[in-house]
Each structure stands twice: as C-alpha cells, then as structure tokens.
Amino acid sequence: MASCSARSIPWAGQDRTQTAPKLTIKKGLVIFANAPEMRAAVEFALLKGQDRDYMKAKPGEIMGYLAYGHPFLDGNGRVIMTVHSVLAQRAGFSIDWSATKKDAYLDALAREIENPSKGHLDAYLKPLIRDPIAYEQLATAIVRAPGLNGSVQDADLNEVLGTIEEPAVKAQYEAMLVKRTKT
C-alpha cells in the first residue's frame, strides 16, 4: 500500500471523537473503547505511566489501556508504541521492540485489553526491558518492531461493528465491559 499524506486522508490526525464518535471498532476478537469512553482509558494510562514506579512495575497494563483507548481509526500501533516508549524512557527503561514476536505480542495485548490489570502483557514485556535508549533512537527502535513496516494486511484492518445505538452492537459492547470489570 502506498503511503499517504495527511492531506489525502480527511480524518488523518483527528481522534475518533471527531471522526467516528458513534462507531464501535473491533480488531480480531478485541472490541475497543467507544469514543465516549476512550479518553478515560488513555488519560488513565498517561496518569499511571507518569508514575515511574508504576510504569516500571506494570508496563503492559499501561500499554493495554493505551491500546484499549484506540484513539484513531488507523495508526494506533505506532502512536501507542511511541507514547509508551517515551513514558518508559522517563521511567528509566526501554522496551526492546525488535525482540517482540508480532503474534505473541498481539495475543498478550488482546488478553490485556479483555482482562486488564491481570499481568498478561506485563509478563510478555518484562523480559524485554532494557536500559533506556536515547530519545533520538526511539523512532528507530519502534520501526524495528515486527509488523510495523507500514504495510497493511487484511488481518491488520479495523472492523466497524456498527453504531453504538444498535441493540446488537450495544449488547456486545456491554458484555465486553462486564468482562473487563470482573476481578
């Protein structure tokens, strides 16, 4: 797929509260936060991610909340890894994204999103913790992550389940919320 400039994509650079405020978005088996709830998920991740001790102890939980917030229609993986990498850098470590295995990472991330704060993604990321790298190297480190080569495969595309008002979509979304809040 050819790369596009922000000018050729009318929604580029805008979050889903602007571009898709009434759509429920899914990828694989994971349903992401609807637009009205996504800000709370991302703000929680940013708040906790700025606490050095919390970030060191629960890097996967932070990533899970950032991913659950899924603020954009496309490009979330790169954006979220960038934000997470900066938070990790500030907490005194880096994640060796080049050592990740795409399918294993996405499996752990999906389990984290479905059942937050249970350590699914923490267990995956902790062996990949390294000394912090220079800010100037963060972009290169993220690009080295398997699956972030800019190509889009059908499995990488988001799916629109429908609008948040549709009874079947609403029921599916509410079932996901119940599952996320079970302890």
Contacts in CASP RR format, 6 or more apart in sequence:
PFRMAT RR
TARGET T0000
AUTHOR 0000-0000-0000
METHOD contacts of the structure
MODEL  1
MASCSARSIPWAGQDRTQTAPKLTIKKGLVIFANAPEMRAAVEFALLKGQ
DRDYMKAKPGEIMGYLAYGHPFLDGNGRVIMTVHSVLAQRAGFSIDWSAT
KKDAYLDALAREIENPSKGHLDAYLKPLIRDPIAYEQLATAIVRAPGLNG
SVQDADLNEVLGTIEEPAVKAQYEAMLVKRTKT
1 150 0 8 1.000
1 151 0 8 1.000
1 152 0 8 1.000
3 150 0 8 1.000
4 12 0 8 1.000
6 12 0 8 1.000
6 13 0 8 1.000
11 18 0 8 1.000
11 19 0 8 1.000
11 20 0 8 1.000
11 73 0 8 1.000
13 72 0 8 1.000
14 72 0 8 1.000
15 38 0 8 1.000
15 71 0 8 1.000
15 72 0 8 1.000
16 23 0 8 1.000
16 25 0 8 1.000
16 35 0 8 1.000
16 38 0 8 1.000
16 70 0 8 1.000
16 71 0 8 1.000
16 72 0 8 1.000
16 73 0 8 1.000
17 35 0 8 1.000
17 36 0 8 1.000
17 38 0 8 1.000
17 39 0 8 1.000
19 72 0 8 1.000
19 73 0 8 1.000
20 35 0 8 1.000
20 73 0 8 1.000
20 160 0 8 1.000
21 35 0 8 1.000
21 36 0 8 1.000
22 35 0 8 1.000
22 163 0 8 1.000
22 164 0 8 1.000
22 165 0 8 1.000
23 35 0 8 1.000
23 160 0 8 1.000
23 161 0 8 1.000
23 162 0 8 1.000
23 163 0 8 1.000
23 164 0 8 1.000
24 31 0 8 1.000
24 34 0 8 1.000
24 160 0 8 1.000
24 161 0 8 1.000
24 162 0 8 1.000
24 163 0 8 1.000
24 164 0 8 1.000
24 169 0 8 1.000
24 172 0 8 1.000
24 173 0 8 1.000
25 31 0 8 1.000
25 32 0 8 1.000
25 70 0 8 1.000
25 73 0 8 1.000
25 158 0 8 1.000
25 159 0 8 1.000
25 160 0 8 1.000
25 161 0 8 1.000
26 32 0 8 1.000
26 158 0 8 1.000
26 159 0 8 1.000
26 160 0 8 1.000
26 161 0 8 1.000
27 156 0 8 1.000
27 157 0 8 1.000
27 158 0 8 1.000
27 159 0 8 1.000
28 110 0 8 1.000
28 155 0 8 1.000
28 159 0 8 1.000
29 110 0 8 1.000
29 114 0 8 1.000
30 110 0 8 1.000
30 113 0 8 1.000
30 114 0 8 1.000
31 161 0 8 1.000
31 172 0 8 1.000
31 173 0 8 1.000
31 176 0 8 1.000
32 38 0 8 1.000
32 67 0 8 1.000
32 68 0 8 1.000
32 69 0 8 1.000
32 70 0 8 1.000
32 113 0 8 1.000
33 40 0 8 1.000
33 41 0 8 1.000
33 68 0 8 1.000
33 69 0 8 1.000
33 70 0 8 1.000
34 164 0 8 1.000
34 173 0 8 1.000
35 164 0 8 1.000
36 164 0 8 1.000
37 69 0 8 1.000
38 68 0 8 1.000
38 69 0 8 1.000
38 70 0 8 1.000
38 71 0 8 1.000
41 65 0 8 1.000
41 66 0 8 1.000
41 68 0 8 1.000
41 69 0 8 1.000
42 65 0 8 1.000
42 66 0 8 1.000
42 69 0 8 1.000
42 71 0 8 1.000
44 65 0 8 1.000
45 62 0 8 1.000
45 63 0 8 1.000
45 64 0 8 1.000
45 65 0 8 1.000
45 66 0 8 1.000
46 83 0 8 1.000
46 87 0 8 1.000
48 54 0 8 1.000
48 55 0 8 1.000
48 58 0 8 1.000
48 61 0 8 1.000
48 62 0 8 1.000
48 65 0 8 1.000
49 55 0 8 1.000
49 62 0 8 1.000
49 87 0 8 1.000
49 91 0 8 1.000
50 87 0 8 1.000
50 90 0 8 1.000
52 90 0 8 1.000
52 91 0 8 1.000
52 92 0 8 1.000
54 62 0 8 1.000
55 62 0 8 1.000
55 87 0 8 1.000
55 88 0 8 1.000
55 90 0 8 1.000
55 91 0 8 1.000
56 91 0 8 1.000
56 92 0 8 1.000
56 93 0 8 1.000
57 122 0 8 1.000
58 117 0 8 1.000
58 119 0 8 1.000
58 122 0 8 1.000
59 84 0 8 1.000
59 88 0 8 1.000
59 93 0 8 1.000
59 95 0 8 1.000
59 121 0 8 1.000
59 122 0 8 1.000
59 125 0 8 1.000
59 126 0 8 1.000
59 129 0 8 1.000
60 112 0 8 1.000
60 119 0 8 1.000
60 120 0 8 1.000
60 121 0 8 1.000
60 122 0 8 1.000
60 124 0 8 1.000
60 125 0 8 1.000
61 112 0 8 1.000
61 116 0 8 1.000
61 117 0 8 1.000
61 119 0 8 1.000
61 121 0 8 1.000
61 122 0 8 1.000
62 84 0 8 1.000
62 87 0 8 1.000
63 80 0 8 1.000
63 84 0 8 1.000
63 109 0 8 1.000
63 112 0 8 1.000
63 121 0 8 1.000
63 125 0 8 1.000
64 109 0 8 1.000
64 112 0 8 1.000
64 113 0 8 1.000
64 116 0 8 1.000
64 121 0 8 1.000
65 116 0 8 1.000
66 80 0 8 1.000
66 83 0 8 1.000
66 84 0 8 1.000
67 76 0 8 1.000
67 77 0 8 1.000
67 80 0 8 1.000
67 109 0 8 1.000
67 112 0 8 1.000
67 113 0 8 1.000
68 113 0 8 1.000
68 116 0 8 1.000
70 76 0 8 1.000
71 79 0 8 1.000
72 79 0 8 1.000
73 158 0 8 1.000
74 158 0 8 1.000
77 148 0 8 1.000
78 142 0 8 1.000
78 148 0 8 1.000
81 97 0 8 1.000
81 142 0 8 1.000
81 145 0 8 1.000
81 148 0 8 1.000
82 138 0 8 1.000
82 139 0 8 1.000
82 142 0 8 1.000
84 95 0 8 1.000
85 94 0 8 1.000
85 95 0 8 1.000
85 97 0 8 1.000
85 138 0 8 1.000
85 141 0 8 1.000
85 142 0 8 1.000
86 135 0 8 1.000
86 138 0 8 1.000
88 94 0 8 1.000
88 95 0 8 1.000
88 132 0 8 1.000
89 132 0 8 1.000
89 133 0 8 1.000
89 135 0 8 1.000
89 138 0 8 1.000
92 131 0 8 1.000
92 132 0 8 1.000
93 129 0 8 1.000
93 130 0 8 1.000
93 131 0 8 1.000
93 132 0 8 1.000
94 129 0 8 1.000
94 130 0 8 1.000
94 131 0 8 1.000
94 132 0 8 1.000
94 133 0 8 1.000
94 138 0 8 1.000
94 141 0 8 1.000
95 125 0 8 1.000
95 128 0 8 1.000
95 129 0 8 1.000
95 130 0 8 1.000
96 128 0 8 1.000
96 129 0 8 1.000
96 130 0 8 1.000
96 141 0 8 1.000
97 128 0 8 1.000
97 141 0 8 1.000
97 142 0 8 1.000
97 144 0 8 1.000
97 145 0 8 1.000
98 141 0 8 1.000
98 144 0 8 1.000
98 145 0 8 1.000
98 146 0 8 1.000
99 128 0 8 1.000
100 128 0 8 1.000
100 145 0 8 1.000
100 146 0 8 1.000
101 146 0 8 1.000
102 145 0 8 1.000
102 146 0 8 1.000
102 147 0 8 1.000
104 124 0 8 1.000
105 124 0 8 1.000
105 146 0 8 1.000
108 120 0 8 1.000
108 121 0 8 1.000
108 123 0 8 1.000
108 124 0 8 1.000
108 125 0 8 1.000
109 121 0 8 1.000
111 118 0 8 1.000
111 120 0 8 1.000
111 121 0 8 1.000
112 118 0 8 1.000
112 119 0 8 1.000
112 120 0 8 1.000
112 121 0 8 1.000
113 180 0 8 1.000
114 176 0 8 1.000
114 179 0 8 1.000
114 180 0 8 1.000
115 179 0 8 1.000
115 180 0 8 1.000
115 182 0 8 1.000
116 180 0 8 1.000
133 141 0 8 1.000
142 148 0 8 1.000
143 149 0 8 1.000
161 169 0 8 1.000
161 172 0 8 1.000
161 173 0 8 1.000
162 169 0 8 1.000
163 169 0 8 1.000
164 170 0 8 1.000
164 173 0 8 1.000
END
